[in-house]
Amino acid sequence: MFCFCSIPQLQLLAKFNQLNSNLNFGLNLPPGLPGLLSALHSPGVAAALKASAALGAKASASAKAQAAIQAAAKAQAAASVSAKAAVSASASASLQAAAKLTAAAQFAAAMNSGLGINMTFPSALTMLEALLKSLAGLAATLAALPLDALAKLLPLADLARVLDAMKKLGLDPLHPGAAAQLNGALAANAAASASASAQASASASASAQAQAQAQAAAALSAAVKAGLGINLAADVGLKATASALGALSSNMSAMPSLDKLLSLALLLSVVELLSALAAIKAALGVDMLGGNALSQLKNALSGLNMGALAGAVAASGSASAGAAASAGLSASAGLSASAGLSASAKASASASAKASASASAKASLAASAHLNAMMSAGLGNLAAGLPAVPMIPLALALLIETIMHELGIDLVSFHPCQ
């Protein structure tokens, strides 16, 4: 028997029994935390702080699921973009082909890891049809989850992600001097970015195109390895890839529509809920599904200076106005950095940017050449025959895997329910 078992569905609902009672907390958070988080992920900020820890650390399963769904949607859009909008028609064609193939391979990987269905096997559709017989029950279970809790959890999750990013940059959010260091780094990053923009030349567009192709080639190779089990670099003439994609394309084209059984919006909301819970637990050590969450949350946030946080948000939002404006906003909040720190940070950020650009240029050109070679071997033809990735099955598979990883509940059963 292959189904979404009712027993683990009951366990899933029970897991959230405590959540609503854990939402009775009040936080006067400054608006704009997502913008601050984006600024914290800028390489220039890490360089200004001389941070040794990378912000690209291990992500939660729910965060990966969100990223995968967003990437698939972007890939669908990229595949439909007209070549006229690109720098060159050939470059546009290679990027579109790579995006479409990457999305298809990632879909195959998600279906295999989340639902246990290998979409290149002849039995894939039979297994899917068996699983879909119990989909209505799963949809009702997911709809019964306390999704209204997102209104309270999302701001707290934003705060948790900001504090986590600060820690990874070597800043203690509770230390009195952390705000001054952060604001200095934000100002330096704004200045370095403005300088880099002013020095941009005609070669920049070609460099950006090469970098885009390099990133596309890397993403494609990783996706094909994970989803189809094929090493693209060793696949002479793309023969193995063509065979696997042919089977995948055939099964994807014959898949039944799930639109009437399940809502994509519902799936995305549940993933968002799990992502928020994971972020809070990872950064603050608070399990919002547990019985002692409120006292844990109070302890985790005690000593946090909300005024300092507001100053950092203001500084990150003023980046486009330059370092001087950023420093001015910081000073008005009583959090301005010293001129010496800002000057040092500017030099560090600028030097780091130049070194990084020089080091990555050769790698980008090599990867770009690899993508062009694959296009010559027929990559574009393989992409042309692929249907669009069905977003609901993709989100469903990623959600099932996320629930397994983060809550320890396996909703898919290969045996009769006891």
ABEGO torsion letter per residue (X at the ends): XBBBBAAAAAAAAAAAAAAAAAABBBBBBBBGAAAAAAAAABAAAAAAAGBABBAABBBBAAAAAAAAAAAAAAAAAAAABBAAABABAAAAAAAAAAAAAAAAAAAAAAAAAAAGBBAABAAAAAAAAAAAAAAAAAAAAAAABBAAAAAAAAAAAAAAAAAAAAAAAGBBAABAAAAAAAAAAAAAAAAAAAAAAAABBAAAAAAAAAAAAAAAAAAAAAAAAAAAGBBAAABBGGAAAAAAAAAAAAAAAABBBAAAABBAAAAAAAAAAAAAAAAAAAAAGBBAABAAAAAAAAAAABGBBAAAAAAAAAAAAAAAAEAAAAAAAAAAAGABBBAAAAAAAAAAAAAAAAAAAAAAAAAAAAAAAAAAAAAAAGAAAAAAABBBBBAAAAAAAAAAAAAAAAAGBBABBABBBX
